[in-house]
Amino acid sequence: MSKIDQRFFEDRALRDAARANFMADISHAKHVFSGKGLAGRVVDRVGEGAQDVFEVAKTQADDKRGIIAALVGAILLWLSREPVLELLGLTQSGSGADEEELQDEGEQPPTRDDPPLGEDPVQPEFEEASLPASEPGDQDD
């Protein structure tokens, strides 16, 4: 085989190897930048971060059980404060306090007969005398 033929086959082998490498890079880029690839990476990173936070919180919770129990108790007490205060007799009935505040200011509490805000409380009267008198034979056909 001549030098030219040998060089031709070597160049062809290099070309084929470069093309295979290029096509592998293209397929890898398609996979990486596809929606599934990006979403998968984001989910993986968020999942790892959440797992790290959970592990730290678990460690802290194990170290401070008393503080967490007091915090949970305070939250439950706050959520049930109305019934507890009523049992202790420290509150008045819910609507009575509002009526007392209004009476102190000289106002009356709203009733169901009051018109909604922004409407004129006086309704116009319908007057029959203002309509023109029409008789059955006066109609234009």
C-alpha positions in Angstrom: 0.0 0.0 0.0 1.3 3.4 -0.9 1.8 6.3 1.6 -1.1 8.1 0.2 -3.5 5.2 0.7 -2.3 4.6 4.2 -2.7 8.3 5.0 -6.2 8.2 3.5 -7.3 5.4 5.8 -5.7 7.0 8.9 -7.5 10.3 8.1 -10.8 8.5 7.5 -10.4 6.7 10.9 -9.7 10.0 12.6 -12.7 11.6 10.9 -15.0 8.8 12.0 -13.6 8.9 15.6 -14.1 12.7 15.7 -17.7 12.4 14.3 -18.6 9.7 16.9 -17.2 11.9 19.6 -19.2 14.9 18.3 -22.4 12.9 18.0 -21.9 11.7 21.6 -21.5 15.3 22.8 -24.6 16.3 20.9 -26.7 13.5 22.4 -25.3 14.3 25.9 -26.2 18.0 25.4 -29.7 17.1 24.3 -30.2 15.0 27.4 -28.8 17.6 29.8 -30.8 20.6 28.3 -34.0 18.7 27.8 -36.9 19.6 30.1 -36.7 16.3 31.9 -33.0 16.6 32.5 -33.3 20.2 33.9 -36.3 19.3 36.0 -34.6 16.2 37.3 -31.6 18.1 38.4 -33.7 20.8 40.1 -35.7 18.1 41.9 -32.6 16.3 43.0 -31.0 19.5 44.4 -34.2 20.6 46.2 -34.6 17.1 47.6 -31.0 17.0 48.8 -31.4 20.4 50.4 -34.7 19.4 52.1 -33.2 16.2 53.3 -30.2 18.2 54.8 -32.6 20.6 56.5 -34.7 17.7 57.9 -31.6 16.1 59.3 -30.5 19.3 61.0 -34.0 19.9 62.4 -34.1 16.3 63.7 -30.8 16.7 65.4 -31.9 20.0 67.0 -35.2 18.5 68.1 -33.5 15.6 69.8 -31.3 18.1 71.7 -34.1 20.4 72.7 -37.2 18.3 73.4 -38.4 20.5 76.4 -38.4 23.7 74.3 -40.3 22.1 71.5 -42.9 20.6 73.9 -43.3 24.1 75.5 -43.7 25.7 72.0 -46.3 23.1 70.9 -48.2 23.6 74.2 -48.2 27.4 73.7 -49.5 27.1 70.2 -52.3 24.7 71.3 -53.2 27.1 74.1 -53.3 30.0 71.8 -55.5 28.2 69.3 -57.9 27.2 72.1 -57.8 30.5 74.0 -61.4 31.5 73.6 -62.9 28.3 75.2 -60.3 28.4 78.0 -61.0 32.0 78.8 -64.7 31.3 78.8 -64.2 28.4 81.2 -62.3 30.7 83.5 -65.0 33.4 83.2 -62.5 36.0 82.0 -64.4 37.0 78.8 -67.9 38.3 78.0 -70.1 36.8 75.3 -68.8 37.6 71.8 -71.5 40.0 70.6 -72.1 41.8 73.9 -68.7 43.5 74.0 -69.3 45.1 70.6 -72.7 46.4 71.6 -71.2 47.9 74.8 -68.6 49.7 72.8 -71.2 51.2 70.5 -73.4 52.3 73.4 -70.5 54.0 75.1 -70.0 56.0 71.9 -73.7 56.9 71.7 -74.4 54.9 68.6 -76.9 52.1 68.1 -75.8 48.7 66.9 -76.9 48.0 63.3 -80.1 46.1 62.8 -81.3 44.0 59.9 -83.6 46.9 58.8 -80.8 49.3 58.2 -79.9 49.8 54.6 -76.5 48.6 53.3 -73.7 51.2 53.3 -73.8 53.6 50.4 -77.5 53.4 49.7 -80.1 56.1 50.3 -82.2 55.1 53.3 -85.2 57.0 52.0 -87.1 55.0 49.3 -89.0 57.2 46.8 -92.7 56.9 46.9 -94.7 55.9 43.8 -97.2 58.5 43.0 -100.1 57.5 40.8 -101.1 61.1 40.1 -97.9 61.8 38.3 -98.6 59.3 35.6 -100.7 60.5 32.6 -104.2 59.2 32.7 -104.9 56.8 29.9 -108.2 55.5 28.8 -108.8 52.3 26.9 -109.8 54.1 23.7 -106.8 56.5 23.7 -104.2 54.0 22.5 -102.6 54.5 19.1 -102.8 51.4 17.0 
